[in-house]
Amino acid sequence: MGLRAELDDIFTPAAIARDFLADRNLTPFLVVHPNLREDFSGLPTGSEEAVVIGDTGAFFTYDLLNQAFRKIIRGADICSLGQKPQFS
């Protein structure tokens, strides 16, 4: 298409969520596809948690949902990587 873009010009939902978590010192609980986990590595452990929901696809399990739900009930924030979570 003729567009020139440098790596620093590209913002993915995971990169934006990572910055959001880092700025607020939130510890992520990841409900994401395994390939996205590396995008959240190295974040400091904060005193509060945020459940990060993304493209889980076939990796979504009842156990993962149960863990996320319990964290949300205890006050964890929710951070979605898309307009609406899809659990298929």
Buried (B, 14 or more C-beta within 10 A) or exposed (E): EEEEEEEEEEEEBBEEBBEBBBEEEBBBBBBBBEEBEEBBEEBEEBEEBBBBBBBBEEEBEEEBEEBBEEBBEEEBBEBBBEEEBEEE
